[in-house]
Amino acid sequence: MSFKKDLGSKLFFVGLCLIVVGVIILLNKKVEIFNAPTPMLTPAPISYAKVVRVYDGDTIEIDTGQKVRYIGVDSAEIHPTFQCFSKEAKKENESLVLEKEIKLVKDTSETDKYGRLLRYVYVGNVLVNDYMVRNGYAKVMTVPPDIKYVNQFLELEKIARENNLGLWKICP
């Protein structure tokens, strides 16, 4: 009987030791994880600027001298000739952004083939790209890979068209 008792005590002691060793190993791993170097985070593709010129309903110039093209939208052109609703789109864009501090948010591409920055543009909490489509000042035009808001813009364009807003009321 004493042999069984001694064997049971020894097994209990060995089991307890294995548990303690396991806990120590886990704690060491945890310490290694917490002491691991933090990877460098890529800064968010956001910048701020002041708008100094509005070219039309989807292109502006900022105080750095760079032109900015709104991602995902296309308004009527002013040059070489005025297209339907181009003057209204430019005027609305001017009222939204001219002489104002804006937030510029990059999607994937840095610039278009003309060297213009491609950005989502915010004035306060208003996403200007969204606003222009929502109110019929621009149509949806996406160029992959810059398609973050394509579904949202398409839905807004559909609503603007169905409600005859902006260009959808006037232009053929």
Rosetta blueprint (number, residue, H / E / L):
1 M L
2 S H
3 F H
4 K H
5 K H
6 D H
7 L H
8 G H
9 S H
10 K H
11 L H
12 F H
13 F H
14 V H
15 G H
16 L H
17 C H
18 L H
19 I H
20 V H
21 V H
22 G H
23 V H
24 I H
25 I H
26 L H
27 L H
28 N H
29 K H
30 K H
31 V H
32 E H
33 I H
34 F H
35 N L
36 A L
37 P L
38 T L
39 P L
40 M L
41 L L
42 T L
43 P L
44 A L
45 P L
46 I E
47 S E
48 Y E
49 A E
50 K E
51 V E
52 V E
53 R E
54 V E
55 Y L
56 D L
57 G L
58 D L
59 T E
60 I E
61 E E
62 I E
63 D L
64 T L
65 G L
66 Q L
67 K E
68 V E
69 R E
70 Y E
71 I L
72 G L
73 V E
74 D E
75 S L
76 A L
77 E L
78 I L
79 H L
80 P L
81 T L
82 F L
83 Q L
84 C L
85 F L
86 S H
87 K H
88 E H
89 A H
90 K H
91 K H
92 E H
93 N H
94 E H
95 S H
96 L H
97 V H
98 L L
99 E L
100 K L
101 E E
102 I E
103 K E
104 L E
105 V E
106 K L
107 D L
108 T L
109 S L
110 E L
111 T E
112 D L
113 K L
114 Y L
115 G L
116 R L
117 L E
118 L E
119 R E
120 Y E
121 V E
122 Y E
123 V E
124 G L
125 N L
126 V E
127 L E
128 V H
129 N H
130 D H
131 Y H
132 M H
133 V H
134 R H
135 N L
136 G L
137 Y L
138 A L
139 K E
140 V E
141 M L
142 T L
143 V E
144 P L
145 P L
146 D E
147 I L
148 K L
149 Y L
150 V H
151 N H
152 Q H
153 F H
154 L H
155 E H
156 L H
157 E H
158 K H
159 I H
160 A H
161 R H
162 E H
163 N L
164 N L
165 L L
166 G L
167 L H
168 W H
169 K H
170 I H
171 C L
172 P L
